[in-house]
Amino acid sequence: EVQLVESGGGLVQPGGSLRLSCVASGFTFSSSFMSWVRQAPGKGLEWVSDINRDGTNTRYLDSVKGRFNISRANAKNTLYLQMNSLKPEDTAVYYCARSTRRGQGTQVTVSS
């Protein structure tokens, strides 16, 4: 069974940083293209970033380019999202995803 468990969210002031983690199980993580998506209050799901199997190719939503960094540790079956210079508009539930499967999400709130 595919399982994705996110952690690392929380309340942070504007300009702050958070590092999200996602531990994967039930599939071959090292062979899987992985993504981060988010859902802000009252809005639909939004793609944020993705990374290829060996981490050599990454893509980002324009609004997070230069602030967020996606990475992976295949030996640990773990996906990361380093988020810097956070803005109130980054407030959302963040999910890691493999194809259409998502974890339970972790809440990120950016507020003073």
N, C-alpha and C positions, 0 to 999 in steps of 0.2 A: 504494500500500500504506500502510495506517495504521501510523504509528510514533509511539510515546510513549517518551521517554527521560527518566527521573528522575535527579536528582542532589541533593547537599546533605546526605545523611545522615551519620551518624557517631556517635561516643561522646560523651556529654555528661553532666555531673553533674546531679543533681536541682536544679530551679530554673533551669537553663540554657535557652538558646534555640538554635534551628536554623531555617534557611530552606530549604525544599525547592523545587526547580524541576522543571518538566516541559516539555520542548520537543517540540512536536507537528509532525507532517508527514504528508502523504498524504491530507489532507482539509481542508475549509474550517473552520479552527479558530474563526474569529470567528462562525460560525453554529452552533457546537456547545456544548451543555450539558456541563459537565465536572465531574468528581468526584475526590475523594481517598478511597481506601479503605486499610485496613491489615490485616495479619495478624500477630497475636502468636504466639509459639512455641506450638505444640500446639493452636492455636485456629483457628476459621474466619475467613473474610473479614468485616470489619466496615466499614461505611460511616462516614466521618468528616465529610465536608463536601461541599457542591456549590455551583455558581455558574452563573448563567444566562449567556446569550450576551454581554451587554454589561456584566456585572459588577454590575448594580444589585440583584440579589437573591441572597442567600447563606443557607445553612442549615448547622447544625452539630449533631453528636452532643452530647448534653447534657453529657457528661463533659469535653468540650473547649471548651465555650462560655466566652468571656471569656479564653481562653488562646491559641487558634489563630485565625488570620485567613487566609481564602482570597482570592486575587485573581488577576487575569489581565492580560496585556499582549497584546492581540490583534495589534498591529503586529509583535510579536516571536514570535507563535505560542507563547506561554509561559504556563503555569499555575504559580502559586506557593502555598505553604503556609507561613506564618510561624507557628512554634510557640514559645511562651513558657511560662515556669513549668513546664517539663517534669517529668513524674513517672515513676517506674519503670514504672508501668502503661501508659505510652505506648510502651514498647519494642515494636517491631514492624517488619516490612517495610512500607513505605509505597508505594502505587501510585497513579499518576494513571490516570483511566479515562474513556473515552468510550463510553457504553453498556456493552457487555460486554467491550470491549477494554481491556487494561491493558498498561502497560509492564513492564519487567523488575524494577522496584522498587528502592528504596534503603533500606538498613538504618538504623534509628534505635535506638540503645541508650542508655537513661538509667540510669546507675549511678554510685555513688560508689566 
